[in-house]
């Protein structure tokens, strides 16, 4: 008889433990089910940027590229915005994918990302401007290169400026060559 009571008690303890664990997991699932993680990117030029091999620049001149309103577009310059429609603070990654038709080695292409006030974002504040080739591979797309990884609050918008130019170490050729990339942003949930 004592053995039967002991078995029943053990069974009851295991049953209560599983029941409690199930309730905790269900509550956690219901809370996270309501999380909406949604970030998007918008710009005036279909989230793409391209440059032609007509001119090379040193880093000081490349950092100073700006948008001239009298011209509709400036080569090598893109203003864009990351918008969160999330209900929670989210991590996100901005990455760029090279056009398949690019002939120029990305080691000659400089990339500089700033906020809307021209302050370099994290990873771009050093004196040496990175080349597209030297950027880290995106954690969300193996074909992409990470431009920035950060956090954004619910219903927040962050503005950025991207400047791209050919390094002054690139030897110009008779024939113009293009380099173009397309930007993407994804939430890292």
Buried (B, 14 or more C-beta within 10 A) or exposed (E): EEEEEEEEEEEEEEEEEEEEEEEEEEEEEEEEEEEBBEBBBEBEBEBEBBBEBEBBBEBEEBBEBEEEEEEEEEBBBBBBBBBBBBEEEBBBBBBBBBEEEBEBEBEBBBBBBBEEEEEBBEBBEEEEBBBBEEBEEBEBBEEBBBBBBBEBEEEBBBEBBBBBBBBBEBEEEEEEBBBBBBBBBBBBE
